[in-house]
Amino acid sequence: MPETSRRGLLFGTAAVSAGAFLTACTSNEPKEKAVAQSNQPAADDKPGTPVTIGFAGPQADHGWLNAINVQAKSRAEKYSEVTLEITEGSNDTAAQIGQVKTLINKKVDVLVILPADGKALTQVGLEAMKAGIPVVNLDRIFASPQAYRCWVGGDNYGMGLNAGHYIGEQLKDKANAKVVELAGIDNLELTKQRSQGFADALKNYSNIKLVARQAADFTVESGQAKMAQLLQAQKQFDALWNHDDDQGVGALRAIQQAGRDEFIMVGGAGAKSAMDAIKADDSVLKATVLYPPTMAASAIDLARALGQSKGIAGLSEMEIPTSLTLYSAVVTKENIDQYLPTGFS
């Protein structure tokens, strides 16, 4: 892509929040209507200008992070004109910075970066943008909006909010209902946001009280240990919200070992193991709140549109948005078949 064209892509003004927004940046609107709205071409499934996308993410040491990589690769393979340069994932910020610098030096057309640490990777994001390479910042946000052209990610506050409302509706007619929370890593901002959303939702139900909270660390082992502590301390409660389905595997083990089933459990993220349990309906786990790894596929769609100087069909603006927040849907037995294909291992 010519350098002047690249630089023209770097700055936009539109922002949008959506749930199921991008699949392949296509639209069902009649072609005539789209042309009438804007002369800017919109991305679609048809092969276009060749685009090389550089992808840098952290080490896939968690089911959700592995699903991010799978989603990015599978989406790129859908487009014959897209070449994906993917780095070996690293949780070491210095190593990831070096990997991004390598992609910059290769002069890829667009970068998609899920930083191990958003603040630490901000400078290299700025470097890419200054070099005329638009950056799609995936989920963990950079410290400066100048370090990316577009951000796409999940809604941690909304995740907690929707979990709280689901539990609230299940218990709204029960007097003096008790709820416990199995959180993620407490020093992470995402954990704080999820807990805040959960607490804010429960404020709408005067009959419900959060009686206990433990923080695990997104692993099976920590989930089992911390859940065992909650069960020991709380002899009876009505609902549990677990922030993460991976640690939820351990939590379910602890629950089964204790022989407890007087409460409902709501998970988080959308792991296949959780969805299978919800579909089977043979445990306390009745729902999970999504933090969809499909955001990586959407990031590839956005990067492709940027690389081809196209907008998004269905929107009137000539440029892609600067921000895309995904919706945290609640998956239950009633809608499990719709979401089961998105479950990750």
Secondary structure, 3 states (H helix, E strand, C coil): CCHHHHHHHCCCCCCEECCCCCCCCCCCCCHHHHHHHCCCCEECCCCCCCEEEEEECCCCCCHHHHHHHHHHHHHHHHCCCEEEEECCCCCCHHHHHHHHHHHHHCCCCEEEECCCCCCCCHHHHHHHHHCCCCEEEECCCCCCHHHCCEEEECCHHHHHHHHHHHHHHHHCCCCCEEEEEEECCCCCHHHHHHHHHHHHHHCCCCCEEEEEEEECCCCHHHHHHHHHHHHHHCCCCCEEEECCHHHHHHHHHHHHHHCCCCCEEEEEECEHHHHHHHHHCCCCEEEEEECCCCHHHHHHHHHHHHHCCCEECCCCCCCCCCEEECCCCEEECCCHHHHHHHCEC
